[in-house]
Amino acid sequence: MEIHIDHHQGVCVLRPAGKITLGDGDQELGEAVRTQLAQGDRKILIDFSKVSYLDSSGIGELVGCFTSIRNRQGELKLCGMNSRTFDLMKMTSLHSVFDVKETEAEALAAFA
């Protein structure tokens, strides 16, 4: 898995591409978030539009990212989830914990 990182309007945007599964992308996502936190970013958006698959390990890593960001008084938003990924979030009731938007533009606006 690759993660492309940009900054827009004071928000760090992480764009993972590929699968986020046990041993394949889950740890990379967590490391990317922790690196951005260490660099001072407190508003983080993860764009899932190029993520083809997310398993329970990936969900667990997202929860860890959420906790790390909150512990540093930051905000996390998610966008671009395909229907399968969003259904997994709904099954685990995490759609009510995470701030999930359809598009990057909506998510960026929600930080304001």
Secondary structure, 3 states (H helix, E strand, C coil): CEEEEEEECCEEEEEEEEEEECCEEHHHHHHHHHHHHHCCCCEEEEECCEEEEECHHHHHHHHHHHHHHHHCCCEEEEECCCHHHHHHHHHCCHHHCCEEECCHHHHHHHCC
